[in-house]
Amino acid sequence: MNIALIAHDKKKVEMVNLTTAYRDILAKHELYATGTTGQRIIDATGLPVHRFKSGPLGGDQQIGAYVSDNKIDLIIFLRDPLTAQAHEPDISALLRLSDVYDIPLATNVGTAEILLRGLDAGFYEWRTLQKAQDREKIDI
């Protein structure tokens, strides 16, 4: 599975703690992240992470493009709900795309843990089926 990891500045420590705690699960998957978040994860866990640009510089939009191309299967986006973000329209667009394309999205550590444990237990087989159906539509 392809997992996108995003964290606002005040949530980066939480993301590092989460990815460290679930390193063994995450190691089985392809990881994508916005710039600084990705580097912090790499430094803390040693996991390979494809880094996009920083969120305010278009990283959220780059991940959104991957979502619309069916290249992301799960998003963990630790948002800071108490701080205004200059790129709020990009954030809203990413959240909307996750709903449009039925991509599971966690915006807090509690939900992220449930999604990661579900992933490890094999509860995401529907994504494999959905991707196969999408390929069939293209082949027709």
Rosetta blueprint (number, residue, H / E / L):
1 M L
2 N E
3 I E
4 A E
5 L E
6 I E
7 A E
8 H L
9 D H
10 K H
11 K H
12 K H
13 V H
14 E H
15 M H
16 V H
17 N H
18 L H
19 T H
20 T H
21 A H
22 Y L
23 R H
24 D H
25 I H
26 L H
27 A L
28 K L
29 H L
30 E E
31 L E
32 Y E
33 A E
34 T L
35 G H
36 T H
37 T H
38 G H
39 Q H
40 R H
41 I H
42 I H
43 D H
44 A H
45 T H
46 G L
47 L L
48 P L
49 V L
50 H E
51 R E
52 F L
53 K L
54 S L
55 G H
56 P H
57 L H
58 G L
59 G H
60 D H
61 Q H
62 Q H
63 I H
64 G H
65 A H
66 Y H
67 V H
68 S H
69 D L
70 N L
71 K L
72 I L
73 D L
74 L E
75 I E
76 I E
77 F E
78 L E
79 R L
80 D L
81 P L
82 L L
83 T L
84 A L
85 Q L
86 A L
87 H L
88 E H
89 P H
90 D H
91 I H
92 S H
93 A H
94 L H
95 L H
96 R H
97 L H
98 S H
99 D H
100 V H
101 Y L
102 D L
103 I L
104 P L
105 L E
106 A E
107 T L
108 N L
109 V H
110 G H
111 T H
112 A H
113 E H
114 I H
115 L H
116 L H
117 R H
118 G H
119 L H
120 D H
121 A H
122 G L
123 F L
124 Y L
125 E H
126 W H
127 R H
128 T H
129 L H
130 Q H
131 K H
132 A H
133 Q H
134 D H
135 R H
136 E H
137 K H
138 I H
139 D H
140 I L
